Amino acid sequence: MSLEADFPFAEAKLQTRFGLTRGELRELRELHLHEGEHFTRIKKRVCLSQAGIDALETHLGVKNPPPEASGAPEAAPEPVPQPPAAPPAVRLLVWRANFPSTRIITAHKPGEDPENPANIVRVCVRDNRNFRRIGQDGKQMEIQARHLGGDLYELVGRAPRYPGKW
């Protein structure tokens, strides 16, 4: 089983359930719960197991009635949200690299007319000194970039080690 399945309850969601502040809940956790058994940290979030919730309820003197006694169906625990996937990298051709800012170059998609300003996009790079329109092999220099929004992209992978040469 995964950690998310063993510890399905986020501590932030339990604040409203118990009517406690974040600091009070942290103090109770540090005093009465054991890490690994009752709670764990998943991606900088504190998540509790069912045993941890039961221990907190016992200590606070709060016990929710069992689901079958209340007549309401038991709600499924909220899953820990996953971060969104990064957009896929696209192939671009370097158009211009001599800017006052060394952190940007311009490029265009293959098959598009680079003379049309609407087809030119900006690409954020670590250092633009080794980027050239035409590489040492005589072909236009290709890069892989990830779309950030609008006409802004970010270089994926490494930068060229020598002028015009990977």
MDTraj code that builds the backbone (N, CA, C; nanometers):
import mdtraj as md
import numpy as np

residues = "MET SER LEU GLU ALA ASP PHE PRO PHE ALA GLU ALA LYS LEU GLN THR ARG PHE GLY LEU THR ARG GLY GLU LEU ARG GLU LEU ARG GLU LEU HIS LEU HIS GLU GLY GLU HIS PHE THR ARG ILE LYS LYS ARG VAL CYS LEU SER GLN ALA GLY ILE ASP ALA LEU GLU THR HIS LEU GLY VAL LYS ASN PRO PRO PRO GLU ALA SER GLY ALA PRO GLU ALA ALA PRO GLU PRO VAL PRO GLN PRO PRO ALA ALA PRO PRO ALA VAL ARG LEU LEU VAL TRP ARG ALA ASN PHE PRO SER THR ARG ILE ILE THR ALA HIS LYS PRO GLY GLU ASP PRO GLU ASN PRO ALA ASN ILE VAL ARG VAL CYS VAL ARG ASP ASN ARG ASN PHE ARG ARG ILE GLY GLN ASP GLY LYS GLN MET GLU ILE GLN ALA ARG HIS LEU GLY GLY ASP LEU TYR GLU LEU VAL GLY ARG ALA PRO ARG TYR PRO GLY LYS TRP".split()
xyz = np.array([
    [0.0841, -0.1185, 0.0000],
    [0.0000, 0.0000, 0.0000],
    [0.0881, 0.1243, 0.0000],
    [0.0333, 0.2331, -0.0488],
    [0.1073, 0.3575, -0.0550],
    [0.0840, 0.4397, 0.0717],
    [0.1680, 0.5404, 0.0905],
    [0.1527, 0.6283, 0.2063],
    [0.0194, 0.7025, 0.2027],
    [-0.0246, 0.7439, 0.0811],
    [-0.1497, 0.8157, 0.0698],
    [-0.2678, 0.7290, 0.1151],
    [-0.2605, 0.5985, 0.0918],
    [-0.3678, 0.5090, 0.1327],
    [-0.3639, 0.4831, 0.2831],
    [-0.2439, 0.4753, 0.3416],
    [-0.2308, 0.4497, 0.4848],
    [-0.2603, 0.5732, 0.5681],
    [-0.2324, 0.6919, 0.5144],
    [-0.2516, 0.8182, 0.5850],
    [-0.3373, 0.9111, 0.4975],
    [-0.4698, 0.8850, 0.4884],
    [-0.5520, 0.9577, 0.3919],
    [-0.6049, 1.0933, 0.4390],
    [-0.5873, 1.1283, 0.5661],
    [-0.6503, 1.2483, 0.6195],
    [-0.5480, 1.3598, 0.6368],
    [-0.5672, 1.4707, 0.5661],
    [-0.4784, 1.5860, 0.5770],
    [-0.5099, 1.6606, 0.7070],
    [-0.4035, 1.7002, 0.7787],
    [-0.4215, 1.7678, 0.9068],
    [-0.4966, 1.9000, 0.8903],
    [-0.4744, 1.9693, 0.7795],
    [-0.5413, 2.0972, 0.7568],
    [-0.6941, 2.0803, 0.7520],
    [-0.7420, 1.9684, 0.7008],
    [-0.8862, 1.9436, 0.6927],
    [-0.9456, 1.9111, 0.8296],
    [-0.8620, 1.8611, 0.9232],
    [-0.9114, 1.8213, 1.0542],
    [-0.9297, 1.9401, 1.1480],
    [-0.8766, 2.0556, 1.1141],
    [-0.8918, 2.1736, 1.1993],
    [-1.0384, 2.2080, 1.2186],
    [-1.1142, 2.2076, 1.1105],
    [-1.2562, 2.2413, 1.1212],
    [-1.3339, 2.1279, 1.1880],
    [-1.2913, 2.0056, 1.1680],
    [-1.3613, 1.8908, 1.2271],
    [-1.3546, 1.8950, 1.3788],
    [-1.2374, 1.9309, 1.4330],
    [-1.2195, 1.9345, 1.5777],
    [-1.2383, 2.0742, 1.6357],
    [-1.2469, 2.1769, 1.5512],
    [-1.2636, 2.3129, 1.5997],
    [-1.1390, 2.3665, 1.6680],
    [-1.0219, 2.3280, 1.6197],
    [-0.8948, 2.3693, 1.6792],
    [-0.8173, 2.4558, 1.5808],
    [-0.7263, 2.5366, 1.6342],
    [-0.6367, 2.6121, 1.5481],
    [-0.5238, 2.5209, 1.5038],
    [-0.4484, 2.5676, 1.4072],
    [-0.3377, 2.4876, 1.3549],
    [-0.2331, 2.4609, 1.4638],
    [-0.2038, 2.5621, 1.5446],
    [-0.1057, 2.5464, 1.6517],
    [-0.1508, 2.4474, 1.7574],
    [-0.2791, 2.4545, 1.7961],
    [-0.3316, 2.3604, 1.8961],
    [-0.3268, 2.2171, 1.8438],
    [-0.3621, 2.1984, 1.7180],
    [-0.3588, 2.0647, 1.6596],
    [-0.2150, 2.0116, 1.6529],
    [-0.1195, 2.1008, 1.6216],
    [0.0209, 2.0609, 1.6169],
    [0.0702, 2.0187, 1.7564],
    [0.0321, 2.0945, 1.8600],
    [0.0723, 2.0591, 1.9964],
    [0.0177, 1.9228, 2.0359],
    [-0.1098, 1.8976, 2.0073],
    [-0.1690, 1.7674, 2.0394],
    [-0.0985, 1.6546, 1.9645],
    [-0.0660, 1.6807, 1.8383],
    [0.0033, 1.5785, 1.7587],
    [0.1394, 1.5481, 1.8183],
    [0.2138, 1.6520, 1.8564],
    [0.3481, 1.6312, 1.9110],
    [0.3455, 1.5618, 2.0461],
    [0.2411, 1.5879, 2.1273],
    [0.2336, 1.5286, 2.2601],
    [0.1799, 1.3857, 2.2607],
    [0.0820, 1.3560, 2.1768],
    [0.0085, 1.2302, 2.1913],
    [0.0190, 1.1332, 2.0737],
    [0.0740, 1.1766, 1.9608],
    [0.0786, 1.0876, 1.8447],
    [0.2219, 1.0506, 1.8105],
    [0.2389, 0.9361, 1.7465],
    [0.3709, 0.8864, 1.7075],
    [0.3827, 0.8888, 1.5555],
    [0.4936, 0.9476, 1.5080],
    [0.5157, 0.9560, 1.3643],
    [0.5384, 0.8156, 1.3076],
    [0.4774, 0.7890, 1.1944],
    [0.4879, 0.6585, 1.1296],
    [0.3704, 0.5693, 1.1646],
    [0.3170, 0.5836, 1.2864],
    [0.2020, 0.5046, 1.3287],
    [0.0727, 0.5849, 1.3154],
    [0.0736, 0.7066, 1.3701],
    [-0.0453, 0.7902, 1.3684],
    [-0.0430, 0.8974, 1.2593],
    [0.0748, 0.9452, 1.2222],
    [0.0841, 1.0489, 1.1205],
    [0.2165, 1.0373, 1.0461],
    [0.2215, 1.1032, 0.9299],
    [0.3450, 1.1109, 0.8519],
    [0.3420, 1.2403, 0.7710],
    [0.4563, 1.2752, 0.7167],
    [0.4652, 1.3941, 0.6312],
    [0.4759, 1.3476, 0.4856],
    [0.3821, 1.3953, 0.4038],
    [0.3799, 1.3614, 0.2621],
    [0.3848, 1.4920, 0.1850],
    [0.4947, 1.5148, 0.1133],
    [0.5116, 1.6355, 0.0320],
    [0.4832, 1.7622, 0.1135],
    [0.5494, 1.7749, 0.2274],
    [0.5403, 1.8912, 0.3167],
    [0.4027, 1.9075, 0.3797],
    [0.3206, 1.8043, 0.3782],
    [0.1897, 1.8082, 0.4415],
    [0.1849, 1.7000, 0.5478],
    [0.1214, 1.7300, 0.6590],
    [0.1038, 1.6311, 0.7642],
    [-0.0263, 1.5573, 0.7372],
    [-0.0187, 1.4241, 0.7276],
    [-0.1364, 1.3419, 0.7021],
    [-0.1506, 1.2402, 0.8142],
    [-0.2734, 1.2157, 0.8583],
    [-0.2998, 1.1260, 0.9692],
    [-0.3652, 0.9977, 0.9211],
    [-0.3415, 0.8915, 0.9961],
    [-0.4087, 0.7640, 0.9708],
    [-0.5371, 0.7610, 1.0518],
    [-0.6172, 0.6581, 1.0306],
    [-0.7402, 0.6434, 1.1081],
    [-0.7070, 0.6238, 1.2553],
    [-0.5984, 0.5529, 1.2855],
    [-0.5570, 0.5340, 1.4248],
    [-0.5200, 0.6678, 1.4888],
    [-0.4584, 0.7571, 1.4128],
    [-0.4243, 0.8887, 1.4642],
    [-0.5476, 0.9715, 1.4948],
    [-0.6475, 0.9641, 1.4084],
    [-0.7721, 1.0376, 1.4313],
    [-0.8426, 0.9827, 1.5543],
    [-0.8442, 0.8495, 1.5679],
    [-0.9072, 0.7879, 1.6847],
    [-0.8369, 0.8305, 1.8132],
    [-0.7036, 0.8381, 1.8103],
    [-0.6283, 0.8797, 1.9289],
    [-0.6592, 1.0252, 1.9640],
    [-0.6694, 1.1121, 1.8638],
    [-0.7055, 1.2515, 1.8905],
    [-0.8472, 1.2621, 1.9475],
    [-0.9411, 1.1871, 1.8906],
    [-1.0786, 1.1907, 1.9400],
    [-1.0863, 1.1414, 2.0833],
    [-1.0112, 1.0383, 2.1165],
    [-1.0096, 0.9853, 2.2524],
    [-0.9530, 1.0891, 2.3483],
    [-0.8443, 1.1547, 2.3099],
    [-0.7822, 1.2544, 2.3965],
    [-0.8726, 1.3759, 2.4156],
    [-0.9417, 1.4193, 2.3122],
    [-1.0284, 1.5359, 2.3209],
    [-1.1644, 1.5048, 2.3824],
    [-1.1974, 1.3758, 2.3943],
    [-1.3269, 1.3376, 2.4474],
    [-1.4385, 1.3535, 2.3462],
    [-1.4016, 1.3652, 2.2208],
    [-1.4988, 1.3791, 2.1128],
    [-1.5011, 1.2482, 2.0381],
    [-1.6168, 1.1906, 2.0266],
    [-1.6275, 1.0665, 1.9506],
    [-1.7461, 1.0799, 1.8584],
    [-1.7206, 1.0766, 1.7298],
    [-1.8299, 1.0809, 1.6326],
    [-1.9039, 0.9488, 1.6373],
    [-2.0376, 0.9506, 1.6248],
    [-2.1113, 0.8239, 1.6245],
    [-2.0724, 0.7405, 1.5039],
    [-2.0779, 0.6077, 1.5198],
    [-2.0443, 0.5232, 1.4046],
    [-2.1394, 0.5514, 1.2892],
    [-2.0940, 0.5323, 1.1655],
    [-2.1771, 0.5655, 1.0488],
    [-2.3108, 0.4924, 1.0459],
    [-2.3136, 0.3659, 1.0918],
    [-2.4395, 0.2923, 1.0854],
    [-2.5404, 0.3449, 1.1867],
    [-2.4953, 0.4056, 1.2984],
    [-2.5869, 0.4597, 1.3976],
    [-2.6451, 0.5932, 1.3509],
    [-2.5701, 0.6703, 1.2768],
    [-2.6198, 0.8004, 1.2324],
    [-2.7115, 0.7883, 1.1113],
    [-2.7051, 0.6795, 1.0403],
    [-2.7900, 0.6599, 0.9243],
    [-2.7336, 0.7248, 0.7986],
    [-2.6270, 0.8023, 0.8103],
    [-2.5673, 0.8682, 0.6939],
    [-2.4564, 0.7787, 0.6387],
    [-2.4445, 0.7725, 0.5078],
    [-2.3367, 0.6915, 0.4515],
    [-2.2013, 0.7557, 0.4825],
    [-2.1016, 0.6704, 0.5006],
    [-1.9678, 0.7192, 0.5329],
    [-1.9067, 0.7862, 0.4099],
    [-1.8517, 0.9038, 0.4313],
    [-1.7879, 0.9766, 0.3221],
    [-1.6483, 0.9205, 0.2994],
    [-1.6107, 0.9120, 0.1750],
    [-1.4766, 0.8628, 0.1422],
    [-1.3745, 0.9691, 0.1820],
    [-1.2573, 0.9273, 0.2299],
    [-1.1553, 1.0255, 0.2662],
    [-1.1078, 1.1014, 0.1434],
    [-1.0742, 1.2289, 0.1645],
    [-1.0273, 1.3092, 0.0531],
    [-0.8867, 1.2659, 0.0143],
    [-0.8639, 1.2378, -0.1123],
    [-0.7291, 1.1989, -0.1543],
    [-0.6357, 1.3193, -0.1513],
    [-0.5081, 1.2929, -0.1330],
    [-0.4079, 1.3981, -0.1365],
    [-0.3941, 1.4436, -0.2811],
    [-0.4107, 1.5747, -0.3089],
    [-0.4056, 1.6197, -0.4485],
    [-0.2665, 1.6028, -0.5087],
    [-0.2634, 1.5640, -0.6347],
    [-0.1379, 1.5464, -0.7068],
    [-0.1049, 1.6756, -0.7810],
    [0.0218, 1.7115, -0.7903],
    [0.0563, 1.8327, -0.8651],
    [0.0249, 1.8136, -1.0137],
    [-0.0107, 1.9226, -1.0831],
    [-0.0429, 1.9086, -1.2247],
    [0.0795, 1.8669, -1.3057],
    [0.0554, 1.7900, -1.4095],
    [0.1652, 1.7438, -1.4944],
    [0.2204, 1.8601, -1.5764],
    [0.3497, 1.8578, -1.5993],
    [0.4138, 1.9631, -1.6786],
    [0.3731, 1.9475, -1.8248],
    [0.3579, 2.0595, -1.8959],
    [0.3227, 2.0482, -2.0376],
    [0.4360, 1.9812, -2.1155],
    [0.4039, 1.9115, -2.2221],
    [0.5091, 1.8422, -2.2976],
    [0.6015, 1.9414, -2.3679],
    [0.7242, 1.8966, -2.3915],
    [0.8226, 1.9805, -2.4601],
    [0.7930, 1.9815, -2.6101],
    [0.8193, 2.0961, -2.6721],
    [0.8018, 2.1103, -2.8167],
    [0.9359, 2.1468, -2.8792],
    [0.9493, 2.1180, -3.0058],
    [1.0735, 2.1472, -3.0788],
    [1.0647, 2.2873, -3.1366],
    [1.1689, 2.3672, -3.1131],
    [1.1761, 2.5031, -3.1660],
    [1.3104, 2.5234, -3.2354],
    [1.3152, 2.6202, -3.3266],
    [1.4380, 2.6560, -3.3957],
    [1.4825, 2.7946, -3.3492],
    [1.6096, 2.8069, -3.3134],
    [1.6633, 2.9334, -3.2629],
    [1.6576, 3.0383, -3.3741],
    [1.6112, 3.1585, -3.3399],
    [1.6059, 3.2661, -3.4371],
    [1.7035, 3.3777, -3.4023],
    [1.7056, 3.4221, -3.2774],
    [1.7962, 3.5288, -3.2370],
    [1.8408, 3.5049, -3.0932],
    [1.9709, 3.5269, -3.0663],
    [2.0223, 3.5028, -2.9322],
    [2.1046, 3.6184, -2.8786],
    [2.1216, 3.7248, -2.9531],
    [2.2053, 3.8358, -2.9070],
    [2.1182, 3.9479, -2.8490],
    [2.0780, 3.9295, -2.7243],
    [1.9984, 4.0276, -2.6523],
    [2.0810, 4.0857, -2.5391],
    [2.0472, 4.2067, -2.4927],
    [2.1167, 4.2597, -2.3749],
    [2.0992, 4.1689, -2.2528],
    [1.9824, 4.1067, -2.2400],
    [1.9605, 4.0100, -2.1327],
    [2.0139, 3.8747, -2.1788],
    [2.1039, 3.8158, -2.1013],
    [2.1622, 3.6870, -2.1399],
    [2.0720, 3.5699, -2.1029],
    [1.9533, 3.5961, -2.0518],
    [1.8650, 3.4883, -2.0077],
    [1.7511, 3.4604, -2.1049],
    [1.7565, 3.5180, -2.2265],
    [1.6454, 3.4996, -2.3194],
    [1.6964, 3.4864, -2.4629],
    [1.6266, 3.4051, -2.5412],
    [1.6494, 3.3956, -2.6856],
    [1.5117, 3.3967, -2.7515],
    [1.5090, 3.4168, -2.8826],
    [1.3833, 3.4030, -2.9547],
    [1.3946, 3.2833, -3.0479],
    [1.2811, 3.2209, -3.0732],
    [1.2774, 3.1011, -3.1568],
    [1.1431, 3.0965, -3.2284],
    [1.1291, 2.9973, -3.3173],
    [1.0025, 2.9769, -3.3871],
    [0.9830, 2.8279, -3.4073],
    [0.8586, 2.7893, -3.4330],
    [0.8279, 2.6487, -3.4570],
    [0.8705, 2.6119, -3.5979],
    [0.9146, 2.4878, -3.6195],
    [0.9536, 2.4460, -3.7542],
    [0.8353, 2.4581, -3.8505],
    [0.8617, 2.5064, -3.9692],
    [0.7582, 2.5196, -4.0708],
    [0.6861, 2.6528, -4.0669],
    [0.7098, 2.7352, -3.9663],
    [0.6469, 2.8663, -3.9595],
    [0.7433, 2.9716, -4.0119],
    [0.6891, 3.0795, -4.0648],
    [0.7694, 3.1877, -4.1208],
    [0.8255, 3.2737, -4.0076],
    [0.9572, 3.2725, -3.9862],
    [1.0142, 3.3520, -3.8766],
    [1.0138, 3.5019, -3.9046],
    [0.9910, 3.5418, -4.0300],
    [0.9856, 3.6845, -4.0624],
    [0.8563, 3.7477, -4.0108],
    [0.7545, 3.6664, -3.9841],
    [0.6291, 3.7141, -3.9280],
    [0.6458, 3.7218, -3.7760],
    [0.6379, 3.8412, -3.7152],
    [0.6596, 3.8540, -3.5709],
    [0.5612, 3.7732, -3.4858],
    [0.4457, 3.7397, -3.5390],
    [0.3489, 3.6614, -3.4632],
    [0.3977, 3.5183, -3.4403],
    [0.4909, 3.4698, -3.5213],
    [0.5416, 3.3335, -3.5086],
    [0.6621, 3.3232, -3.4156],
    [0.7160, 3.4348, -3.3711],
    [0.8349, 3.4349, -3.2855],
    [0.7928, 3.4225, -3.1394],
    [0.8614, 3.3351, -3.0650],
    [0.8356, 3.3160, -2.9225],
    [0.9636, 3.3424, -2.8441],
    [0.9475, 3.3795, -2.7175],
    [1.0621, 3.4000, -2.6289],
    [1.0878, 3.2721, -2.5505],
    [1.2159, 3.2401, -2.5314],
    [1.2549, 3.1200, -2.4578],
    [1.3501, 3.1618, -2.3466],
    [1.3167, 3.1261, -2.2242],
    [1.4036, 3.1536, -2.1096],
    [1.5130, 3.0471, -2.1045],
    [1.6392, 3.0914, -2.0968],
    [1.7539, 3.0009, -2.0902],
    [1.8450, 3.0469, -1.9765],
    [1.9360, 2.9601, -1.9358],
    [2.0294, 2.9968, -1.8304],
    [2.1291, 3.1007, -1.8793],
    [2.1806, 3.0814, -2.0016],
    [2.2777, 3.1734, -2.0588],
    [2.2701, 3.1598, -2.2107],
    [2.2555, 3.2721, -2.2816],
    [2.2351, 3.2647, -2.4265],
    [2.3635, 3.2770, -2.5075],
    [2.4797, 3.2810, -2.4449],
    [2.6039, 3.3069, -2.5183],
    [2.6380, 3.2007, -2.6226],
    [2.6017, 3.0752, -2.6012],
    [2.6396, 2.9692, -2.6944],
    [2.5291, 2.9330, -2.7941],
    [2.4168, 3.0000, -2.7884],
    [2.3100, 2.9754, -2.8857],
    [2.3390, 3.0536, -3.0134],
    [2.3217, 2.9891, -3.1289],
    [2.3405, 3.0519, -3.2598],
    [2.2233, 3.0126, -3.3492],
    [2.1925, 3.0974, -3.4457],
    [2.0866, 3.0632, -3.5415],
    [2.1303, 2.9437, -3.6245],
    [2.2515, 2.9488, -3.6775],
    [2.3062, 2.8379, -3.7558],
    [2.4176, 2.7746, -3.6730],
    [2.4044, 2.6443, -3.6449],
    [2.5037, 2.5744, -3.5642],
    [2.6279, 2.5424, -3.6443],
    [2.7251, 2.4772, -3.5808],
    [2.8504, 2.4433, -3.6481],
    [2.8313, 2.3405, -3.7578],
    [2.7214, 2.2657, -3.7521],
    [2.6955, 2.1665, -3.8571],
    [2.6275, 2.2288, -3.9786],
    [2.6027, 2.3597, -3.9784],
    [2.5433, 2.4286, -4.0925],
    [2.3919, 2.4256, -4.0939],
    [2.3287, 2.3631, -3.9954],
    [2.1825, 2.3571, -3.9872],
    [2.1348, 2.4545, -3.8806],
    [2.0066, 2.4911, -3.8904],
    [1.9501, 2.5792, -3.7890],
    [1.9441, 2.5045, -3.6558],
    [1.9841, 2.5707, -3.5491],
    [1.9943, 2.5096, -3.4170],
    [1.8557, 2.4793, -3.3610],
    [1.8348, 2.3537, -3.3193],
    [1.7068, 2.3097, -3.2628],
    [1.7182, 2.3012, -3.1114],
    [1.6063, 2.3353, -3.0436],
    [1.5999, 2.3229, -2.8981],
    [1.4672, 2.2589, -2.8596],
    [1.4613, 2.2060, -2.7390],
    [1.3373, 2.1551, -2.6808],
    [1.2951, 2.2546, -2.5726],
    [1.1677, 2.2959, -2.5739],
    [1.1197, 2.3937, -2.4767],
    [0.9791, 2.3571, -2.4311],
    [0.9474, 2.4013, -2.3098],
    [0.8163, 2.3772, -2.2489],
    [0.7399, 2.5099, -2.2463],
    [0.6139, 2.5081, -2.2877],
    [0.5312, 2.6277, -2.2953],
    [0.4899, 2.6709, -2.1552],
    [0.5133, 2.7988, -2.1206],
    [0.4767, 2.8524, -1.9904],
    [0.3491, 2.9365, -1.9971],
    [0.3237, 2.9973, -2.1104],
    [0.2050, 3.0807, -2.1252],
    [0.2326, 3.1934, -2.2232],
    [0.1325, 3.2301, -2.3003],
    [0.1491, 3.3363, -2.3987],
    [0.2551, 3.2980, -2.5001],
    [0.3543, 3.3863, -2.5202],
    [0.4633, 3.3540, -2.6129],
    [0.5911, 3.3192, -2.5367],
    [0.5786, 3.2765, -2.4120],
    [0.6948, 3.2465, -2.3277],
    [0.7133, 3.0955, -2.3119],
    [0.8358, 3.0504, -2.3360],
    [0.8726, 2.9096, -2.3224],
    [0.9931, 2.9006, -2.2289],
    [1.0238, 2.7787, -2.1852],
    [1.1396, 2.7542, -2.0993],
    [1.2195, 2.6387, -2.1595],
    [1.3503, 2.6549, -2.1653],
    [1.4369, 2.5520, -2.2225],
    [1.4285, 2.4245, -2.1403],
    [1.4158, 2.3114, -2.2084],
    [1.4161, 2.1811, -2.1433],
    [1.5484, 2.1141, -2.1758],
    [1.6151, 2.0666, -2.0755],
    [1.7426, 1.9993, -2.0991],
    [1.8595, 2.0947, -2.0863],
    [1.9688, 2.0539, -2.1430],
    [2.0927, 2.1304, -2.1258],
    [2.1089, 2.2371, -2.2328],
    [2.1976, 2.3310, -2.2051],
    [2.2312, 2.4367, -2.3002],
    [2.3566, 2.3944, -2.3762],
    [2.3823, 2.4542, -2.4929],
    [2.5030, 2.4164, -2.5673],
    [2.6301, 2.4521, -2.4898],
    [2.7308, 2.3640, -2.4982],
    [2.8550, 2.3865, -2.4255],
    [2.9499, 2.4783, -2.5014],
    [2.9382, 2.4800, -2.6339],
    [3.0239, 2.5624, -2.7172],
    [2.9353, 2.6416, -2.8120],
    [2.9840, 2.7527, -2.8675],
    [2.9008, 2.8328, -2.9569],
    [2.8477, 2.7509, -3.0766],
    [2.7160, 2.7357, -3.0822],
    [2.6519, 2.6650, -3.1933],
    [2.6694, 2.5154, -3.1922],
    [2.7212, 2.4592, -3.0837],
    [2.7503, 2.3148, -3.0809],
    [2.7026, 2.2565, -2.9474],
    [2.6297, 2.1461, -2.9560],
    [2.5826, 2.0788, -2.8361],
    [2.6947, 1.9952, -2.7824],
])
top = md.Topology()
chain = top.add_chain()
for i, resn in enumerate(residues, 1):
    res = top.add_residue(resn, chain, resSeq=i)
    for name in ("N", "CA", "C"):
        top.add_atom(name, md.element.get_by_symbol(name[0]), res)
traj = md.Trajectory(xyz[None], top)
